[in-house]
Amino acid sequence: MKKIKGVMVTTALILGLEIIAGCGSVPSSAPASKEASAQGAGKTNDANKNQVVVNIGIQQSIWPILAAKEKGWFEEEFSKVGAKVNWVEFQSGPAYFESLASDRLDFGRVGNIPVLAGQAADVKFKEISTASLGEKGDVILVPKDSPIKSLQDLKGKQIAVAKASSSYGLLYKALEFAGLKPDDVKIIQLQPDEAQPAFETGKVDAWAIWEPFQSVQVLKNGARVLTDGSSIKSYTPGFQIVRSKFAEEHPDLVVLYLKVTEKATKWQNEHTDEAIDLYSNLKKQDKETMRRVLANSTPANVPITPEVIQTQQNTADLLNSVGGLKGKIDASKVVDNSFIEKALQELKAENK
């Protein structure tokens, strides 16, 4: 994997932890990231120097943005207003914020902890809609024959998790729920492609992870879900985000992004079998696995409610109290519902 350079100071600030291998990396199979780096946001080559380039982040998770990418919906709609879409691939959410900070990314869907870490690092972005509530999308897994039966049994055990990911937040909340401190366990910070072999070969005792990785382990290898958000009454919402400067310069494109997102979200929710077929083919997974993934990952595209903001604030305060987040933040400061409200109003008017 190739390290994204130029904003290492931003990464160092995230969670107040030193940079680890994998965090902030883009898979070498993602040529789009090279294009984004070379051109910069909002620019293209000399022949089309006035054309806006819209850099959209995507990772390995199964969400409607993947369906929209495969169907070309973003390209179709943005081309109508003279804009070009450029896809940038990531392993997990934290790396989005390095690219946001260096103006190489404009949009993306990420989990709750990356946005808190990005805010703590003073990255300039806005949450523009709630993309999911995350009741069962993140879990802590243990191997099928593991002696670990309860959260309390995690004491002294090695747990793999991607730093600053939504599963990182679930892990901290689960430890608090069980009356354990972070120091009571050994947290091994690994990206999914590193954590999967470590989990499957028994080099770690548990794995805090999101979909589709959890369903693959449960259905293929018999892994057990030790806990999820619903079990400990803690949720990990996902968000659509935008780079602040891009939003200031191109507010209409932010609305358009959310309108395409709404189209994809409705399509997935209303055409489950077709979505399962699409994602199964793309990810080379069986339909049973994809059906479980979708059941655990209900997408949304709605304004960010006071309840969601309070959930974020509670999570930020918890992480700050145990040293998992550097500095106190006000979770409401990065929320901007104006774009999603306008997008939904326009769609309603168009569909009358």
C-alpha positions in Angstrom: 0.0 0.0 0.0 1.1 3.5 -0.7 1.2 6.1 2.1 -0.6 9.3 1.5 2.0 12.0 2.1 1.9 15.7 2.9 -0.5 15.8 5.8 1.2 13.5 8.3 0.8 16.2 11.0 -3.0 15.8 10.7 -2.8 12.1 11.2 -0.5 12.5 14.2 -3.2 14.6 15.8 -5.9 12.1 15.2 -6.7 10.4 18.6 -3.3 11.7 19.8 -1.7 8.5 18.7 1.3 7.9 16.5 0.8 6.8 12.9 0.5 3.1 12.4 1.0 1.0 9.3 -2.1 1.0 7.2 -3.8 4.1 8.7 -4.2 6.7 6.0 -3.3 4.3 3.2 -4.9 3.9 -0.2 -4.8 0.4 -1.8 -2.3 0.3 -4.7 -5.2 -0.9 -6.9 -6.8 2.5 -6.7 -5.6 4.6 -9.7 -8.2 7.2 -9.0 -6.2 8.4 -6.0 -3.3 9.3 -8.2 -5.5 11.3 -10.4 -7.0 13.2 -7.5 -3.5 13.9 -6.2 -2.2 15.2 -9.5 -5.1 17.4 -10.3 -6.3 18.6 -7.0 -10.0 19.2 -6.1 -12.0 21.3 -8.5 -9.3 21.2 -11.3 -8.6 19.2 -14.3 -6.1 19.4 -17.2 -5.5 22.5 -19.3 -7.9 21.4 -22.0 -10.7 21.4 -19.5 -9.4 23.8 -16.9 -12.8 25.2 -16.1 -14.4 21.8 -15.4 -15.0 21.0 -11.8 -13.6 17.6 -10.6 -15.7 16.1 -7.8 -13.6 13.6 -5.8 -15.7 11.0 -4.1 -14.3 8.6 -1.5 -15.3 5.0 -1.4 -14.2 2.0 0.8 -14.9 -1.7 1.0 -18.1 -1.4 2.9 -21.5 -2.2 1.3 -23.5 1.0 1.0 -25.7 2.6 -1.7 -22.8 4.7 -2.9 -21.3 1.5 -4.3 -24.4 0.8 -6.3 -24.4 4.4 -7.6 -20.8 4.0 -8.6 -21.4 0.8 -10.5 -24.5 2.2 -12.3 -22.8 5.5 -13.2 -25.4 7.7 -11.5 -23.0 10.2 -10.1 -21.2 10.6 -13.4 -24.5 10.9 -15.2 -25.9 13.7 -13.0 -22.7 15.6 -12.5 -21.9 15.6 -16.3 -25.2 17.5 -16.8 -23.7 20.5 -14.9 -20.3 20.2 -16.5 -18.6 18.4 -13.6 -16.4 15.3 -13.7 -16.5 12.5 -11.0 -13.2 11.0 -9.7 -13.3 8.0 -7.4 -10.8 7.7 -4.6 -10.6 4.3 -2.8 -9.7 3.8 0.9 -9.5 0.9 3.4 -11.3 2.7 6.2 -12.7 6.1 7.2 -9.8 7.8 9.0 -7.8 8.1 5.8 -10.6 10.2 4.3 -9.7 13.0 6.5 -6.0 13.2 5.4 -7.3 13.6 1.9 -9.9 16.2 3.0 -7.2 18.2 4.7 -5.0 18.2 1.6 -7.9 19.1 -0.7 -7.8 15.8 -2.5 -11.2 14.6 -1.4 -14.6 16.3 -1.5 -17.3 13.8 -0.5 -17.6 10.5 1.3 -19.5 8.3 3.7 -17.8 7.5 6.9 -18.5 6.1 10.4 -18.9 8.1 13.6 -15.4 7.8 15.1 -13.5 9.1 12.0 -15.6 12.3 12.0 -14.9 12.8 15.7 -11.2 12.2 15.1 -11.2 14.5 12.1 -12.9 17.2 14.1 -10.4 16.9 16.9 -7.6 17.3 14.3 -9.3 20.5 13.0 -9.9 19.1 9.5 -12.4 21.4 7.8 -15.5 19.4 6.8 -19.2 19.2 7.4 -21.6 16.3 8.2 -24.3 16.8 5.7 -26.7 13.9 6.4 -27.1 10.8 8.5 -26.2 7.8 6.4 -27.1 5.0 8.9 -27.8 4.5 12.7 -25.4 1.6 13.0 -27.2 -0.7 15.5 -25.6 -3.9 14.1 -23.1 -2.8 11.5 -20.2 -2.9 13.9 -19.5 -5.9 16.2 -16.8 -7.7 18.3 -16.2 -11.1 16.9 -14.5 -14.1 18.5 -13.6 -17.5 16.8 -16.2 -20.2 17.0 -14.2 -22.3 19.5 -13.1 -19.3 21.6 -13.4 -19.7 25.4 -14.5 -16.0 25.4 -18.2 -16.0 26.3 -18.8 -12.5 27.7 -17.3 -9.0 27.4 -15.7 -9.5 30.8 -13.8 -12.5 29.4 -11.9 -10.0 27.1 -9.7 -9.0 30.0 -6.1 -9.6 29.1 -7.0 -10.6 25.5 -5.7 -9.2 22.2 -8.3 -7.4 20.2 -7.8 -6.2 16.6 -9.4 -3.0 15.4 -8.7 -0.3 12.9 -7.7 2.9 14.6 -10.3 5.7 14.6 -12.9 3.5 12.8 -16.5 3.1 13.9 -15.6 -0.3 15.3 -12.9 1.4 17.4 -15.7 3.4 19.1 -17.8 0.3 19.6 -14.9 -1.4 21.3 -14.4 1.4 23.8 -18.1 1.5 24.5 -18.3 -2.2 25.0 -15.4 -2.1 27.4 -17.1 0.6 29.4 -20.4 -1.4 29.4 -18.4 -4.4 30.8 -16.7 -2.4 33.5 -13.3 -2.8 31.8 -10.7 -0.1 31.1 -8.8 0.1 27.8 -5.7 -0.9 29.7 -7.4 -4.2 30.7 -7.1 -5.5 27.1 -4.4 -5.4 24.4 -5.7 -3.3 21.5 -3.9 -4.3 18.3 -4.4 -1.6 15.7 -4.9 -3.3 12.3 -6.6 -2.4 9.1 -9.1 -5.0 7.8 -6.7 -6.6 5.3 -4.2 -7.1 8.2 -6.7 -8.0 10.9 -8.5 -10.8 8.9 -5.5 -13.2 8.6 -4.6 -12.4 12.2 -8.1 -13.3 13.4 -8.3 -16.4 11.2 -5.0 -17.8 12.4 -5.6 -17.1 16.1 -2.9 -14.3 16.4 -5.6 -12.1 18.0 -8.4 -13.2 20.3 -11.1 -10.9 19.0 -11.8 -8.5 16.2 -13.9 -5.3 16.3 -15.1 -4.9 12.7 -17.8 -3.7 10.4 -19.7 -5.1 7.5 -19.2 -7.0 5.2 -16.2 -8.5 7.1 -18.3 -9.6 10.1 -20.8 -11.5 8.0 -18.1 -13.3 6.0 -16.5 -14.5 9.3 -19.8 -15.6 10.8 -21.1 -17.5 7.8 -17.9 -18.8 6.4 -15.8 -19.5 9.5 -18.5 -19.8 12.2 -17.2 -16.8 14.1 -19.5 -15.6 17.0 -20.7 -12.1 17.6 -19.8 -11.3 21.1 -21.6 -8.0 21.0 -23.0 -5.3 18.7 -24.4 -1.8 19.3 -27.9 -3.0 20.0 -26.7 -5.4 22.7 -25.0 -2.6 24.7 -27.5 0.1 23.8 -24.9 2.1 21.9 -25.1 3.1 18.3 -22.5 4.0 15.7 -24.1 6.3 13.1 -22.6 6.9 9.7 -22.5 10.2 8.0 -22.2 11.8 4.5 -19.4 14.4 4.7 -18.1 17.2 2.5 -15.0 19.3 2.5 -15.9 22.7 3.8 -14.2 24.8 1.1 -15.8 22.7 -1.6 -19.3 23.2 0.0 -18.7 27.0 0.1 -17.6 27.1 -3.6 -20.1 24.6 -5.0 -23.2 24.4 -2.8 -25.4 23.3 -5.7 -23.1 20.3 -6.2 -23.4 19.3 -2.6 -27.2 19.2 -3.0 -26.8 17.2 -6.2 -24.5 14.7 -4.4 -27.2 14.1 -1.8 -29.9 13.8 -4.5 -27.9 11.0 -6.2 -27.3 9.5 -2.8 -31.0 9.5 -2.1 -31.7 7.8 -5.4 -29.2 5.1 -4.6 -30.5 4.7 -1.0 -34.1 4.3 -2.2 -33.0 1.8 -4.9 -31.2 -0.4 -2.4 -34.1 -0.3 0.2 -36.8 -1.0 -2.5 -34.9 -3.5 -4.6 -33.2 -5.8 -2.0 -32.8 -8.8 -4.3 -31.3 -6.8 -7.1 -28.9 -5.2 -4.6 -27.9 -8.5 -3.3 -27.2 -9.7 -6.8 -25.1 -6.6 -7.6 -23.1 -6.7 -4.4 -22.5 -10.4 -4.6 -21.1 -10.2 -8.0 -18.9 -7.2 -7.2 -17.5 -8.7 -4.0 -17.4 -12.3 -5.2 -19.5 -13.4 -2.2 -22.5 -15.6 -2.0 -26.0 -14.2 -1.7 -26.6 -15.4 1.8 -23.6 -13.4 3.0 -24.8 -10.3 1.2 -28.4 -10.7 2.5 -27.0 -10.7 6.1 -24.8 -7.7 5.3 -27.8 -5.7 4.1 -29.9 -6.8 7.1 -27.2 -5.4 9.4 -26.6 -2.2 7.5 -29.8 -0.3 6.8 -28.9 2.9 4.9 -30.5 6.3 5.3 -30.1 9.8 3.9 -31.8 12.1 6.4 -31.1 15.2 8.4 -28.9 14.8 11.5 -31.2 14.9 14.5 -30.5 16.3 17.9 -30.5 12.7 19.2 -27.8 11.7 16.8 -25.7 14.7 17.7 -26.1 13.8 21.4 -25.0 10.3 20.7 -21.9 11.7 19.0 -21.2 14.0 21.9 -21.5 11.2 24.4 -19.1 9.1 22.4 -16.6 12.0 22.1 -16.8 12.6 25.8 -16.2 8.9 26.6 -13.2 8.7 24.3 -11.8 11.9 25.7 -12.1 10.6 29.2 -10.1 7.5 28.5 -7.4 9.2 26.4 -8.8 7.9 23.1 -9.5 11.4 21.6 -7.2 14.4 21.9 -9.1 17.3 23.3 -12.8 18.1 24.0 -15.0 18.9 21.0 -18.5 20.0 20.4 -20.0 17.5 18.0 -22.7 19.9 16.8 -20.2 22.3 15.2 -19.6 20.1 12.1 -23.3 19.5 11.4 -25.0 21.3 8.5 -28.4 20.1 7.6 -29.1 22.8 5.0 -28.0 20.7 2.0 -29.9 17.5 2.8 -33.1 19.6 3.6 -32.8 21.3 0.2 -32.0 18.1 -1.6 -35.1 16.3 -0.2 -37.3 19.3 -0.8 -36.2 19.5 -4.5 -36.8 15.8 -4.9 -40.2 16.0 -3.4 -41.1 18.9 -5.8 -39.7 17.0 -8.8 -41.7 13.9 -8.0 -45.1 15.7 -7.7 
